[in-house]
Each structure stands twice: as structure tokens, then as C-alpha cells.
Amino acid sequence: MPGEAGGGSVFLFLPMVDWHGRFQRSQQMARVLAELGHTCIYVNPQLGAEYLLPYAFDASPYIGRLAERIYEVHVHLPRVHESHARGLTDSEVARVVRAVGRALRPYRSREVTQIVSFPRWLEVAECLRALLGSRIVYDCHDYLPGFGRISAEVLGREDMLLETSDLVVFSSERLRSEITNRLPEVGPKSVLIRNAVRPSDFAIAPQPPGTGKKPIVGYAGALESWFDVELVRSLASRHTDCVFQLIGGIENARVFELERLSNVELAGEVRYGEIGAYMSKWSAALIPFIKNQLTDSADLIKLYEYFSLGLPVVSTALAELQRYRELVYMADDAASFSRRLAEALSESGSDRPSRRRAVAAQETWLCRAAALLEALRTQAGGEADGVPRRSA
């Protein structure tokens, strides 16, 4: 059970992703906030899929300790909830709220802030605010309509979440503009907090290819619908002197077609703590994305991770990367991508690697957590009890 001594706040994470999956923004923020002395409670979004026994034999929620001051709440629903397909029913909301309330019981005297990262949690967050007075922060870090698998029912909850939230955090300026242009009332209660990196997780000396070995051109991240399979096929065919190593779970079946190429390696999902060792052997890194509203609105975590190793990065010319155009080799089509990759691989005698590392040293998750805490302090100023009230 949670309950460490300390005077920090409590952050309740209602996330999009499982803690044990790809290590992303929510997990990174929780880890740093815990290091700063706050307690973080992370609700497992599977809501029953992770239970070994059927609901009839194991209906109780349980709380597990992930790390110092970080706890995970597991809630078993009678039927598995597909978070991208539908919202929660009233009875499911009540069950989740009871489980979270149990986890929060030891912290009755401490301020609780909800960090909501996906609209399916809307009703849960509103119930918890009504019961506990806990602020709702919507961490809006993706252009959700760009994910083809999210249902209209879930997408329809996002506007309601934007309206009811006490603070809205955007991960990119383009995403913020897209939403505040459509919903101007969100602007005054919004703040820009980009993604980042933890440089110490990637503090591995680069390992240039040995004599006779081909340089490795790498990619780490989701192999989803926005991953440009045809572009990578073209690059691998043009650069047979390189090995193309793709790290990540394959969600786009067309990626398997690349296995036919002898110089393409599908490495599969790699644990977060091991990715740096892979990257240290790369000669260049890729961001080969189809350009659309989803990818143009993304502030890519992988860019900061690539930068932490000083790697030359070759990328589709995405909007949010333009601020680093002097450090990234950008391209608009397969031919220019190939030329830019050749330039990246021949990069030598340049100060670009050190400049990239300098960017990574500044753009850290510690800085992002500090920005969030400052935004919460600023917002609380002038409130009688530090908790703004909004109609649900």
C-alpha cells in the first residue's frame, strides 16, 4: 500500500499507455515528479486485461509499487474495456473511482492533481474532482483524430475534456494552435510543455562500425501507419552499403515486407533501458514518417533521444522539427531523403554532434516537470483554496 512520509503533492495519472509498454511521456513525467518528492499513482489503462484470472474469481482491485513514490492501480472490470473503442459505462466509472479512492486514502491531507492523457477517462476525472476537489490537467500530447483506430465516441469526449479541464498542457505549438483556434476558450488555461529526454539514460559513448562492418542506420519507435514503408524500402535499396535497423513493435503489417531486403533488420520491441546501447552503434538515425496532421503536430521524443547521442538525424520535413533545421537533415521525397542520408553519413569535422548533445542537455524531463509545477502554482494563485472550480 502507498503511504510514504513526505510533504509533496500527489499526482494521479490517468494515462493512454500501460506503464510496462513503451516508456513515454506519462511514465517519464511520473518518474521525475517522484524524484522531486511527489507521490505518483498510475492507473493501469488495461482495466482487467492484465489479470490472470477471470473477473468472477479475482474482482478486487490491487495496488503495486513500481518505484519509490510510484504506485500502480489495477482495476478489474467485469468485461475488458477496449479504451480506443468506447467510453466507460456508469458502473465502470464507479468501479474505477472506488479503486482510485482507495489508493488515495492515505493522502487525504495532501493536494491531488489528476494528469489525464486520454479522453476515455473523462467521467472518472470529473467524479474524482467532485469527490476530492482534485484539479484536472489534460495532457494533450497527440492529435487524436490522426489515429485511425480511435472511435468517434472516444474522440467526441476530447472537446468535453478540454472544456472541463482546469489546465490544458500541450506538447507542441502546432497542436496547441490547432485546438485553441477551434476552441478559443482553451487558450487562457493552456501551457506549452514539450517532450524531452533524460540524457543519463543515453550516456553511452558512440561505437563507430569496425573495419569491414557496414554502418547502421537506425529507427526507434512505433512502426505504425505513419511509418513510411515505401520510403524505407527505397532507402535500403539505394544504400546497400548500410544496415537499416528498425526498433519497435510492429503495428503496421506492411512493415514485414521490409524483411525481404537483406540489409533491413526488424529488431522488435526493445526495453527502454536497452535502447541507448543499440543507438550507440548507429551512424545515423531516421524519422521516416508520412507527413500528415498527426505527424506534423508531434513533438517527437525520439528526436531528443537521438540528439542525446549527437546522432545525425534524417527526417521527413515535419512542422515541429523546423526549429532544429540546422541540426536535422530534412527531406521531402525519397530522392532527397537518400541524398540527405548520404550527407549525414559523411558528416565529419562538424560541431553538429556537440550542438545536438547541448540541446538534449537543456531539453530534459526534469525541466518539463518543473514547468508543470510552475504552471500549477501560477494557476492556483488567487484561488481561495488553490483548486479552481469549473462546472462538469
N, C-alpha and C positions, 0 to 999 in steps of 0.2 A: 504494500500500500504506500502511496505517496505521503509526504509529510516532513520533508527536511526542514530544519530550522533555517531562518533567514528572513530578511525583510524585503525581498524582491517582490515584483508583481507576478501574477500567474497569467500565462498565455495559453489559451485553448486553441489548438489548431484543428480546423475542420477542413481537411485537405482534399486535393484532387487525386494524389498518388499515395500509394502504400509506402510506409517508411522503408520497407525492406526491398522496394523496387529500385529503379534508377534514382540516384541521390540528386535531388533537385532543389529548387528554391525553398520550399517549405521546410524540408529537413535541414538545409543549411542555416536558415534563419533560426530555427528552434535550437540547433546546436550552439550557435553563438549567443543567443539570449540566455541559455542555460549557463554558459561560461561567464556571462556577466552577472550571474547571481539570481536570475529569474527562474521560476518553475515553468516547465512546458509540458502540457498534456496534449498528446497527439491521438486523435480518434482514428482508428483504422478504418479506411473507407470501404473495406470489403463487406462489412456488416454481416458476417456469418460465413462467407466463403472460406475463411481460413480455419474454421472449426473442424476438428477431426470427426466428431460425432454429429449425427442429425440433431436438429433442434429439440425433438422430443426427449432426447437423452442428455442434452447439455445446453439448456436455455439461458444459463446465467451469464451475465457479462463478467469480464475479468480485466484486471489491470496488471500490466507487466512493466518492469523497469528496463528502459533502453540504455540509459546512461545516467550519470549524476544529474539530478534535477530534470530528467526527461522520462515521461511515462507514456505508455500506450494503452488506450482503452479499446477493448474488443467488445462489440455488441453483436449478439446472435439474434437475427430476425427470423421469424417463422418461415419465410421464403427468401431466398437470396435476392438481394436488391442489385439490379444492374444500373449502376449510377448514371450511365450515359443515356439510358433508355427512358427513364421515368422519374418522377419525383417520389418523395416518401409519402405514404398514406398517414392519416392522423394517428393511427395506432402505432405505426412505425416511428413517427416523430416522438410520441410519448415514451416509447421504449428507449430511444436514444437519449432523450432528455433525462430520464431517470438514471441511466447508466452514467452519463456525464456528471449529473448532480452528485452521485455517489463518489466519483473521483475527485470532485471539487470540495467535498465536505470538510477535509482538513484545512482548507484555506478560506474559511468563512470571513476572516478578518482582513483578507488581502484583496487588492484590486484585481479583477479578472478582465482580460481583454480577449475577445474572440477574433482569430485570424481565419477568415473564411476564404477558401480558394476555388470554390466551385458552387454554382447556384443550387444544386440539389440539396444543400444544407440550409436553404433559406428559412424554412419554418422552424427548424431546430434552433437556429441562431436567434430568431425572434422570440421564441419561447424562453430561451435562456436569458435573454436581455430582460424580459418581463419579470422573470423569477429572481434574477440576481443583480440586475442593474448593470450587466456587463456590456461594454461597448462592442459594436460590431465593426470590424475593419474588413472591407472586401479587398483582398489582394488580387487585383485583376492583372494577371501576367500572361494572358494569351487572348488572341482574337478567336473567341469560341466558335462563331459560325464557320470558321475555316476548317474545323474538324468535322469531317463528313459523318461521323458515327454518332454525334450528339443529337438527340431527338429535339423536335420543336417544343415539346413540353418542358424539357430542361432549359433550353435556350430562352424560352419565354419567362423563366424565373430570373434571368440575369438583370433585366431592367428593374424588376421589383427589388432585387438585392442592391443594385446601385442606388435606388431611391431611399431605401430604408437604412442603409449603412451610415454609421456616424463618421467614418473616414474611408476614403477610397484610395488605395495605393496602386499606381500604375507602374509597370516595369519598363515601359518605353514611351517616348514622347509621341510617336505616331499613334499608338494605342490610346493614349490619353486624348489626343486631338479627335480621333475617330469617335470616341464616346461622348466627350463633352460638347462636340459640335451638334450631336444628336440630342443630348440631354444636358443643356447648359447649366441646370441646377446642380449638377455633379461637380462642376469646376471648382467652386469655392471650398468644397470639402475634400479636394483631391490633392495628392502629392506624388511626385515622381521619385521612385526609388528603383533604380535599375538592378539588373542582375550583377553578379560579381564572381570572385574566385577566392579560394583560401590558398594563397601561394605556398604555404608549408606542405600542402598535400601534393604539390608538384615540384618539390625541391629536389629534383633528380638531375644530375649532370647529363647533358645530351651525349648520346653514344653514336658517333658517326659510323656509317657502314664500313666494315672491314674490307680489306683487299679482296677484290673479286666478287664482293657481295653487291646486290642491287640496292639502290636507295629505296626506302619505304615511304610511300605517300599515304597518309592515314586520315581516317574519319572516325570520330567517336560520337555517338548519339543515336537518336531514333531513326530507324530505317522505315519510315512511314511513307504515306502517299506523296508528301512533298519532297522526298529524296529523289533526285533526278537520275533514274536508272540509265536512260539513254546517254546522258552526259558522261556518266562514269564509264559506260561501255566504250564511248568514243575515246575518252582519255586513256583508258587501259590499252585500247587498240593502237593508239598513236604513240604511247610511251611504253613500249615493250621492254625497255631497259629498267623499268621501275616495278616494284611490287605495290599493289594497292590493297591496303589492309582496312577493312571495314568492321568497326566495333559497334555492337548494339543488337538488341533483339529485333528480329525481322517481322514487321507488321505489314509490309507490302510484299506480296508473294512474287512480284516481278523481280525483286532483288535476287532471288535464287537463280535467275537467268545468268547472272554475272559469274556463277560458279563455272560456267563453260570456258571462261577465259583463264588461261594458266597463270596469269600474273595477278589475279584477284583472289584475296583471302577473306572469307567471311569468318571472323573470329568469334561471333556470337556475343552474348551479353557478358560483360566483364565487371567484376566488383569494383565499386568506386575507388577503393584503396589501391587497386592494382593498375588503374588506367594510366597513371603517371609513368609507370615503368614501361608500358607499351609506347607512350608518346615520346619518351626519351630516345627511342631508336628511330624515330621518324626524321626524314629530311625535309618534309613539308606536310602541311595539314590542309584538309579540304572542307569547304562548306558548299556542296553541290546541290543547291536547292532550286526547285521550281519557284519562280517569282510570282507571288500572289499576295493577297491581303494578309493572310496568316503569316507568311514568312517575312513580308515587309514590315509587319508590326512587332516582330520578335526582337528582343534584346537577348542575344544568344549567349548562354552560359559557356558553351564550348569555345567561343572566341576568347574569353578571358582565360580559360584553361590553356588554350593553345599559346596565348601570349605569355603565360607564366613560364613557359619553357623557351620563349623567344622564337618560336617556330614561324617561318614564313607561311602565311595563310593565303590560299587561293579560293576565292569565293564568288558566287553569283553576286551581282551588284545590288544588294539589298539596301533598302532605305536607311535602316538603323545602323548600318555599317559605314555610312558615308563619313561619319565624324572621325573614322580611322583610315580614311582613304590613302594616307601616306604610308601606312603600315600594312595594308592589306592589298594583295594583288586581285583586283576585281575584273570580272569579265561578263559579257552579255550573251555569248553563244559558245558553242563547242570549239570553234576555231580559235577564238580569242582566249578561251579558258586554257586551251592547250599551249598557246604562246605564253600566257601568264604563268603557267606551271613551269615551263622551261626557264623563265626568268627567276622564279622563286628557287628552283633547284640550283641555279648558278649564283645565287646571292652570296657574295663574299666581300670582305673588306668594308662592310657596311655597318653603320651604327644602329640599324633597324632592330636586330635582336635585343640589344640592351634597351632600346626605347620601348619595345613591346613588354619586356620584363618590368620596366618602370611603370607602365600603365597598369599591369597586373598588381604591382605592389601598392598602388593607390586605390584600385577598384576592388576592395575586399568586402567580404560578408560582414566583418566587424564594422566597417564604415556604414554599411547598409542598415545593420541593426541599430547603430547609433542614430541614423537618420529617422528610423521608425520611432524610436523612443522620443526623439525631439519633436516629431510631428504629433505624437500623442500628448506630450507635455504642452505644446502650443495650443492644441485643440482644447485641452482641459482648462486652459486659462479663462477665467471669467465665469466658469460654471460653478454653481453653488456647491455641488458635491463632486465635481470632476467627471461626472457622467452625463453627457448630453442626452436629452430625451427627444425621440422622434416617434411619430405615430407609426405603428407597424402596418 
